[in-house]
Amino acid sequence: MTLPHIPDPLPGDAAAADALPMVIIPRVRDIGGFEVRRALPSAQRQMVGPFIFFDQFGPIVMQAGQGQDVRPHPHIGLSTVTWLFDGKMYHRDSLGSEQQIAPGELNWMTAGKGIVHSERTPALERARTRTVFGIQSWVALPKAHEETKPAFEHVATSALPFISDHGREVRVVAGSVYGASSPVKTHSDLFYADVKLRSGAKLPLPIEHEERGIYIAEGSLEIAGQVYGVNQLLVFRPGDAITITAHSDARFMMLGGEPMDGPRHIWWNFVSSSKERIEAAKEDWKRARFAIVPGDEKEFIPLPAA
């Protein structure tokens, strides 16, 4: 499959020249000896389409014997999306799902009315020195699906559409973009893609979705005459004709979709349109009313004090 022809804005085009994005610089957070860069939610913007949480972890070299151990913890009202550039992780959840995830594979877990999961470094990975690098994002569920039945889906690399031509590579992770659609089930109209561009390559940003952003993971990009570097989330206005030019070899996540059907409240691992629902989830976790994670029952993350 090749990328379809989408006319680029012409040099000097007023619309293209006026297309400078909102720039969000992620804040660095320590999650127990492991730093992440959190782009969403931010003071500037809570969501891009349904994406309400966006963390970059790594790149970091972990020595033999070291590992990531995110103990069992709960979620409601969202889907978690794990996407790795380097390294491997092992997922377990209260549905009984067990799945190793490697770069280029997709883990999509829908919490709905409530789920518990853990994410740990596999034993074979822990035994060697390796690089860990990836993105953890959350997609808020529409009101009609906030209390849906929990579900887990793993999609192999070979099942995710891959589009390549002229120094441009696009892996469609979720939703639809450039005429290609991921098989993963989503509850809202969205797009999410892993894009690589060779230096000098150009890629038009699709205009069919109202809310659009790109997160630069590697290299640098030029847009409307401005150069942007790694660890920046760029958010664009609806309908603007945007051409992304690789200023160096670059890799970025392309994300967005239609606006969410109203504001969302987010507290710890809970997302909901209702503050009361979040309070109920807090009480449920405190009183051990959530299901356990088979095979990972001995530990859990306590409810934060504040």
N, C-alpha and C positions, 0 to 999 in steps of 0.2 A: 504494500500500500504506500502511496506517495501523498504528500501534502497537497491539497487542492490549491488551485491558483486563486489567491486573494490579493487584489490590487493594493500595493503599498500607497500611503499618502505621498504625494509628489513633494520634492524639495520646495520649500517656500510656501507650502499649503498652510493657510492661517489656522485651520483646525488642528493640524499636526503640531504646529509651533505652540499652540495654546494648551497642549495636552500634558503639562507637567503634573506628576502624581502627588498625592499625599504620601509623605515618607514617614514610616514608623520604624524607629530604632528599638529593637527588642531590649528589654531589661534583663539583666542576668540574675538568675535565681539559683540558690543552692538547695538541692533536694536530697540532703543527706550525704555530703561529700562528693556530689556529682552536679556540675553546673549545667544549666540549660539557659537558652535565650528565648524569652517569652515575648512573642510579637502580638498575640491576641489572648485575652482582651487587653486593650491599652486605654490610656486616658484619652487618646484621640479618637478611638473607634472600638466598639465592642465586637462587631461582626463584619465579615465580608461574605455576602450571601448568607448561608447557614453556618459558616465556619466561625465558631465562637472561641476557640482555643487553638493556639498554634505555638508549639515548642520545638526548637532545634536542640538536639543533644549531640555533643561532640562537634567536630572530630576530636577524639581523645584516644591516646594509646593506653590501653590497659595491660598491665603486666600479668603474667601467669599467676593464678591464684586470686586475682581481683575479678569482681563481677558486679553487675547491676542486680539488685534484689529489691524489686518493688513488691512489697508484701500484699496479701489480699486486701482489697479496698472496694467500696461500693460506688456505683454510678446510677443516676436516673436521668431521663429526659434527653438523652443524647446518643450519638454513635461515636465510638473511638476509632481512629484510623491510624494504624501504625505502618510507616513506610521507611525502610532502611536503605541507606547508601552503602554502608559497610558494617560488618559484624552480624551477629545472630542473636535472637531472643527466643524465649520459650513462654508461651501463653497458656494459662489455665484459667477456667472460669467456672461459675456455679452451675452452668448447664452441663458440666462434665467435659467440655471441650478441652483438648490438649493439642497444641500446635506449635512447632518450631517455625519461626519466620526468618527468611534470608533476604538479602537485597533483591529488589525487583518483585517480591511477592507482597500480596496485600492481606492484612488482617483487618476486618471490618466487624466490629462488635456493637450491636444495638442494645443499649441498656433498657430503653423503654421504661416500664414500671419498676425495674430494679434488677441489677446484676452485680456480682462480685467477681473480680479477677485479680490475677497476679502476673507479673512479668519478670522473668529471671534470666540470667545468663545460663545457657546450656552447659552441662558438665564438660563436654569436650572442648568447648570454646574457652571455658574458665581455665583449662589446663595449659593454654598457650598465650603468648603475647599477641595482641591483635588491636586493630583500630575499630572504634565504635562511632557511628555517625548516622543520624537519621532525623526524622520528623514525626512527632506525635501531635495529631490534631483531633479536635472534637467537632462534630457537626450537630447543631441543635435540631431537635425534632419538631416538626409542625405541631400545633396544639392538638390536632386530630389524632396524632400518633405518639404523643408524649407518654401515654400509659400503655403502649403496645407491648406485646409479648417479647421478652428478651430473645436475641438471636445472635449467632456467630457465623461468620462466613470467611473462609480462607480462599484466595484466588491465586493460582500459580502464575508465574511470569508468562508462560506460553498462552494463557487465556486472556491476558490484557493486551488490547490493541497497541501495535507499535507502528509508527509512521516515520519514514526516514527518507530524506533527499537533500542534496546540495548543502551538506554540513549541518543539517537540522535533524534532530531526533526527538520524537514526542512519544512518551509512554502514557496512555490514557489510564489513569488509576481509577477514577469513578466518574459517573455521569457521561456526558457527550461533549466532544470537541473535535473540530475539523472533520465532521462527518463520521467519526468513529465513536463507539459506545462501549463502556466497560460492562461486564456482565453482573457486577455486584449490585444488589438491591439497595436503592436509596429511597427515602421518603419525601424528597423534595427535588426541585429542578436545580441541579448544580453541575459544576465541572471541576475536575482535579486532575492535573497532569504533571509528569516529571519531564522536563525539557532540557536538552543539551544542545548548545550552539557552538560551532567552530568560530574562531575569531573572524569577524567581518560578515558572518551570516546574518540574515534578517528574517524576522518572523512577525507577521501581523497578529495582533491580539484580537481574537474573535469579539464581535460586538453584540452577539445575540443575547447575552446575559446582562442584566442591569448593573450588577455589582461584580467587579473584577479586580483581582490583585495578583501580584507575583512576588515570591519570596526568593531572594538571591542566596543560594547556598555556596556557590563557587564562582570565581571570576568576577567580571564586571560587565555591565550593560549600558548602552547609550539609548536614551529616549528623548526625542525633541531637543537634541543638542546637549543634554546633560548626561553625565556619567555617574552611575550608581554602583556601589561595591557590595561586598558580601554582608550578610546579616542585616539586610534591610527589606522591609515589606513595603511595596509600592502599591497604592490603591488609586484606581482611576475613576474618572467621572463617567456616568452612563453615556454610551453612544459615541464617545471620543474615538476617532480613528488613530490607533496607536501602532507604531512599528517599533519592534524591539530589535536592536542591533547589538551583536556581541562585540564588546570593546576588547575582550580577550576570550579565550575559550571559557565557556560559562555553563553553569547548571542552575536551574531555578524551578520552583514549583509554581504552577499556574493554577489559581483557585478562584472560586466565586459561585454565583448563581443568582436566583431571585431573592429579593429582600424577605426576611423572616416575617411571619404574620404577627407582628407585635414584639415588644421588648421582652428580654429574657433576664431572669435573675440567675446569678451564678455564685455558688458558695462551695468552696472546697471542690469535691468531685460531682456536685449536683447542679443540674441545670433545669429550670422550669419557668413557665409563664406565671407561676403562682408562688408567692413567698410562703404561703401556708403549706404547700406541698413539700417545699424544701425543709421546713421545720419538722414535718412529719418524718421525712427521710432521715434527718439528724437523730430524731428520737428512736427510729427503728434500728439504726446502726448502733446507737448507744446501748440499746436493750437486746442486741444480738438477734434481731428479727429477720435479717437478711439470710439467704441461703449460704452455706459454706462452699468452699472450693475443694472438690475431691482431689486428694493427693497433695494438698497444701493447706491442711487444716490447723497446723500448729501455731501459725503466726497471723497477725493482722495489724493494720494501721489504725490506731485509736482515733476517735473523733477529735479534731483539733479543739483546743480550749476556746479559740476565738476565730 
